[in-house]
Amino acid sequence: MVVVDILTVEIILFIVCLLLSGFFSSSEVALISITRAKVRALVGQGRKGAGALDSLKKSPDHILITILIGNNIVNVAAAALATAIAIEFYGDAGVGIATGVVVLLMLIFGEIGPKMYAARNTESLALRVARPIQGLSKVLYPLLWLFDLAKQRFAFSPGLTEPAVTEAEIKEWIDVGEEEGTIEQEEREMLYSVLRFGDTTVREVMTPRFDVVLIDDTSTLEGAINIFNETGFSRIPVFHDHMDNVVGLLNVKDVFAAVFRQRSNVTIKDLMYEPYFIPESKKIDELLKELQVKKMHMAVVLDEYGSFAGIVTVEDMLEELVGEIMDEFDEEEPEVQQIEDGVYVVDARAWVDRLNEDLEIDLPENESYESVGGLVIDRLGHIPRRGEVVTLEETAITLVVMQMRGRRITKVKVILSPPAQGEPR
C-alpha cells in the first residue's frame, strides 16, 4: 500500500515537471521574441502584466538565465522521477525504457508543442508568464548578481553590444508590412524617405548656382518686382559686383510693402536680410532644425572653397520626404522621359547612380562627377555643344547633348544599344 502511494506521488510529480518544462520553454520563446517596441505599446494600453514584462525586457540576460535554470531543474527532476517509476515496474531494465519515454515526452510536451504555441500567441503568453518569471528571477537574484559581476569583470564591453533594432531590420519590417497589406506602397516609400533623410546632404537637394535667380544689390525696387512677378519666387539671393558674392536675401513681402508705402528712398540693400551660409556637405536633417530655430526658409550653399554653390530651401528638404511639391508657378516635367524603346531624354542634373537604379543600366560612376551632365563633360574634356555625342563603349550606351543653357547642359538623350542577337537583354 505504501509503495502504491509513493508511486502515485512520483507520477504526479513527473507530470508537474513535464508541465513546468513546457511552461519554461514557451516562456522563453514568448519573452525573447516580443520586441521592446511592442512591450512599450502594451504598457501604454495598460494591459495586465505589461509592467512586469517591461521590467523583464530591460534585462534580457536575466530572462534567459532564469528560464534556463528553471528548465534544467525540472528536466533533471522529470528524468529522475521517470527512472524511479520505470524501475518500480520493470526493474533494472526500466532505466533504458525511462530514457526513451522521457525523451519522447519532453520533445512533444516540453519543447515542440509549447514553443509552437508560444510562437503563435507571443503577446498574450508573454503577458501571462511575465509575473511568474519575474518572481522566480527575484528568488534567483543571488545567482543573477554573480552573473552580472562576472559579465562586468570579464566579458563584454558595453560599447561592443549590437543595437536592439537596426535600420536594416526596420526596412525589412516595412517590406514585410507592405507584402502583408498592412502598409501601403505610398506609406512604404515615405518611410524609406524618412530613413534616408538623415543621410542626405545639402548638395543632393540644393538648386545649383546656374539655376539660381539672383538680383544685383544696385537694382531698383521696380526691377525686383518684375523678377518676382516673372519667376513666382518669394525670396531671391542678392549679390554684389559678381554672382559669387552673395550678400543678402530679398523677400517679396518687404519689396511690396516698401512700394505700397511709396518709400522711394528705400533700396534693395535696405530691405535685404543677412543670409545663412552653409557647406554643401551639411546633412539636411540638421539644417532643417537650424532653419526652424532661426525662422528662415532659405540658406545659401558654399562649396569646399567657399564659393557660391547654390541655394536650398525648406521646401527642397521637405520634398525628400513627401515628394515633389508643385505650385501654380511650377511646370511639372519628369526627370526621365522615354521617347521610344531604349531611348530616354533625361535631365542633365540627374544623378548617375539614381539613373542606373531607375533604368537598370550601368553608366560609369566616378568621384569627379555625380550628374549625367558631369559624365558627358568628363568624357569630352570640354564644354560641349548641342548635338555632341559620347559613346560609352564599356556599357554600349550613347549619350547625346540635346539642350544647352549657356555653358550648361540641360538635357541629354540616353540611347541603350540593343543586345547582339542571341544575347539576353
Phi, psi and omega in degrees: 000319180295321181298318180298318181297317179295318180297319178297316178299317181296319179295316179298316179296322178297317179296319178298316179298322179295318178293320179294324177299316176296323179297313181292321180296314180292324178297321180300312181296314184295313185287326179282324185285323184293135185275159178297323179298318180294321179298318179298321178296320179294321177297317179298328179279350180072030182291145179296129181090353183293324179297314178296322180295319178296319179296319179295319184292345176288340179228078182302326179297321180294322177301310184296316182294316180301314182292319180296319179297310180299317182295317180294321180297313183288329179291317178295318179296319179296320179295318180295316179295318179298321178295316180298318180295316182295323179294325178299324183269321190240004180071215184297332179292346182292340180297312179294319178297316180300320181299312181295317181295315181297316179301314181297312181294321179295320179297315185283307188263344182255341183232290189299306182301304181300321182289324176294320178296317181295323180295330181270342183228048187301311186295307183295320181291319179301320178294324182285324186268351186301313183292315177300318180292323177296319178296318179294324180294329176290323177296323182268015185307318179303319179292320179294324178296318178296322179295316180298321179296316179295322181295319179292327185280315188253323203276261216237124180295135181302332181291343183267353182288145180279149178296151182296323179225128179258163179297322179298321179293322178297318179297321178296319178295323177297316179297318178297319179298322178291319180297324182272357175088003179277342178235127178285161181299320179296322178293320178299315180297321179292320178296319176296322178297321178297318180292327179280340189305315183290344181261355184274135179263162179301323182302331183281338185242351186288162170271117184294158189302326182289343178259358182275132173272121181240167178225141179286142181289352177265359181292160179274166178294326177296320177296322178294319179297320179298318180294316178298321182292320182287323186267331185080006180282156178256344179219139181225134175292146180248132179244162178236124179071304180219161190296333182285348183258076179281125185244352181188178176233137183247129181258134182300328180297320181293322181293312181295324178296319180293319179292319181298323180274002177057045177273080187292338182275357182278137178248171178297325178299327180286329187268333184290154177240163187298129178282160177254113183268138180220154174282152182289348179272358183292143177285139186288335177293323177292317182296319181301317178296319181294318179294326177297317180295317182280353182057046179240157183242356183214145175229150178263128186262133177246145177276186185294343179262002179086009179272157180294121183251337181158193178228157176222138181243166176300323179298320179302319182286320179294330179295337175293337180266314189250000182090183185300131176255112184258144171233187186292347180262351182272139173252114184287122178220122183296148180293327180234126178237125177272121181259338171195177183298119178081008181231128183227148170251122185237152173294130183297342179276353181299137181286140184299316183294322178290324178294321176300319181289318183289318184263357181056049177240186186224060174295140181294139178249146182206154181290341183282349178208163178231328184262169177294321176299320177296324177297317179298312180296321180298319181285324181283325181082009178204169176291121187282168172250159179301131179098348179294149187239138173240122178256119179266094187296329183290338180239001180058038179241138179247134178245130181238129178287115185264325187211139178236149171231099188068237178262009184250137176282134178246327181226140178228134175268128179252118182248117179269117181293134178294146180293151177299154183300131181097345178268145176290143179284000000 
